[in-house]
């Protein structure tokens, strides 16, 4: 499905992703984790990638062999590779740490694998969850 890069599109897109992941046989816990990861990724694309400009986000779900499901998130925002984003400093008090960086960390935590490719002006983020 392709949706506008607007936070109001998020609930419908997440509902479709959730239904597709259930149909692919993920456990309720795995579905919930992937839904949270996709929510974070799409929100980041809207808020930081497109940063208030118009755009689109395409989401698809597919089986990756017998043992996993993959959500593919594509957009035409400026290139951003979350796989090379540094891990945040989680030591110390939250109010003393720099702002930012937790979203990508959260996506890494909720998925079993995250890959990125920039191809023909399109960001392609793949989030994998083992069944």
ZISUL-V991343 format. One record per residue. N is the residue number from 1. RES is the residue in one letter. PSI is psi in whole degrees, 0 to 359 (* if undefined). OMEGA is omega in degrees with one decimal (999 if undefined). Layout:
n->N res->RES psi->PSI omega->OMEGA
n->N res->RES psi->PSI omega->OMEGA
//
This chain:
n->1 res->X psi->148 omega->176.4
n->2 res->X psi->131 omega->-179.2
n->3 res->X psi->162 omega->176.0
n->4 res->X psi->151 omega->-178.9
n->5 res->X psi->71 omega->-177.9
n->6 res->X psi->138 omega->-177.7
n->7 res->X psi->336 omega->178.5
n->8 res->X psi->342 omega->177.5
n->9 res->X psi->346 omega->-172.0
n->10 res->X psi->313 omega->-177.5
n->11 res->X psi->316 omega->179.3
n->12 res->X psi->319 omega->178.6
n->13 res->X psi->316 omega->179.5
n->14 res->X psi->322 omega->177.8
n->15 res->X psi->319 omega->178.4
n->16 res->X psi->318 omega->178.0
n->17 res->X psi->315 omega->179.8
n->18 res->X psi->313 omega->179.2
n->19 res->X psi->317 omega->-179.3
n->20 res->X psi->319 omega->-179.9
n->21 res->X psi->322 omega->175.2
n->22 res->X psi->317 omega->179.9
n->23 res->X psi->333 omega->178.3
n->24 res->X psi->357 omega->172.9
n->25 res->X psi->14 omega->177.0
n->26 res->X psi->148 omega->177.1
n->27 res->X psi->160 omega->177.2
n->28 res->X psi->321 omega->179.4
n->29 res->X psi->316 omega->179.7
n->30 res->X psi->321 omega->177.2
n->31 res->X psi->315 omega->-179.0
n->32 res->X psi->318 omega->179.0
n->33 res->X psi->317 omega->178.9
n->34 res->X psi->321 omega->177.9
n->35 res->X psi->318 omega->178.3
n->36 res->X psi->319 omega->179.4
n->37 res->X psi->316 omega->179.3
n->38 res->X psi->318 omega->177.2
n->39 res->X psi->311 omega->-179.4
n->40 res->X psi->315 omega->-178.6
n->41 res->X psi->313 omega->-178.9
n->42 res->X psi->319 omega->177.3
n->43 res->X psi->318 omega->177.6
n->44 res->X psi->321 omega->178.5
n->45 res->X psi->314 omega->-179.2
n->46 res->X psi->309 omega->-172.4
n->47 res->X psi->322 omega->-174.4
n->48 res->X psi->322 omega->-179.3
n->49 res->X psi->300 omega->179.7
n->50 res->X psi->334 omega->174.3
n->51 res->X psi->50 omega->175.8
n->52 res->X psi->354 omega->176.7
n->53 res->X psi->161 omega->179.9
n->54 res->X psi->149 omega->177.7
n->55 res->X psi->189 omega->-178.4
n->56 res->X psi->158 omega->174.8
n->57 res->X psi->130 omega->178.6
n->58 res->X psi->132 omega->-179.7
n->59 res->X psi->137 omega->173.8
n->60 res->X psi->154 omega->178.9
n->61 res->X psi->140 omega->179.7
n->62 res->X psi->155 omega->174.3
n->63 res->X psi->139 omega->177.1
n->64 res->X psi->84 omega->-174.8
n->65 res->X psi->199 omega->-179.3
n->66 res->X psi->345 omega->-169.9
n->67 res->X psi->8 omega->-176.3
n->68 res->X psi->163 omega->172.0
n->69 res->X psi->149 omega->-178.8
n->70 res->X psi->134 omega->169.8
n->71 res->X psi->126 omega->178.8
n->72 res->X psi->127 omega->-179.6
n->73 res->X psi->121 omega->-178.9
n->74 res->X psi->145 omega->176.8
n->75 res->X psi->165 omega->-179.7
n->76 res->X psi->23 omega->174.9
n->77 res->X psi->171 omega->176.5
n->78 res->X psi->150 omega->-177.7
n->79 res->X psi->137 omega->173.2
n->80 res->X psi->121 omega->-179.7
n->81 res->X psi->100 omega->-178.6
n->82 res->X psi->343 omega->-177.9
n->83 res->X psi->342 omega->178.6
n->84 res->X psi->3 omega->176.8
n->85 res->X psi->137 omega->-179.1
n->86 res->X psi->150 omega->174.8
n->87 res->X psi->142 omega->-178.5
n->88 res->X psi->157 omega->173.8
n->89 res->X psi->112 omega->-177.8
n->90 res->X psi->6 omega->179.3
n->91 res->X psi->154 omega->175.7
n->92 res->X psi->182 omega->-178.7
n->93 res->X psi->144 omega->-178.6
n->94 res->X psi->323 omega->-177.7
n->95 res->X psi->352 omega->178.5
n->96 res->X psi->348 omega->-178.9
n->97 res->X psi->153 omega->176.9
n->98 res->X psi->149 omega->179.5
n->99 res->X psi->142 omega->174.9
n->100 res->X psi->166 omega->176.3
n->101 res->X psi->347 omega->-177.4
n->102 res->X psi->333 omega->-179.1
n->103 res->X psi->312 omega->179.3
n->104 res->X psi->320 omega->176.6
n->105 res->X psi->317 omega->179.4
n->106 res->X psi->316 omega->178.7
n->107 res->X psi->316 omega->178.2
n->108 res->X psi->320 omega->-177.9
n->109 res->X psi->324 omega->-174.8
n->110 res->X psi->346 omega->-177.4
n->111 res->X psi->164 omega->176.5
n->112 res->X psi->339 omega->177.6
n->113 res->X psi->142 omega->176.8
n->114 res->X psi->125 omega->176.8
n->115 res->X psi->155 omega->-177.9
n->116 res->X psi->145 omega->174.5
n->117 res->X psi->141 omega->173.3
n->118 res->X psi->116 omega->-172.7
n->119 res->X psi->123 omega->177.4
n->120 res->X psi->43 omega->178.0
n->121 res->X psi->12 omega->-177.1
n->122 res->X psi->130 omega->169.9
n->123 res->X psi->130 omega->178.1
n->124 res->X psi->108 omega->179.2
n->125 res->X psi->128 omega->178.4
n->126 res->X psi->125 omega->178.0
n->127 res->X psi->121 omega->-176.0
n->128 res->X psi->139 omega->175.0
n->129 res->X psi->127 omega->177.8
n->130 res->X psi->143 omega->-178.2
n->131 res->X psi->* omega->999
//
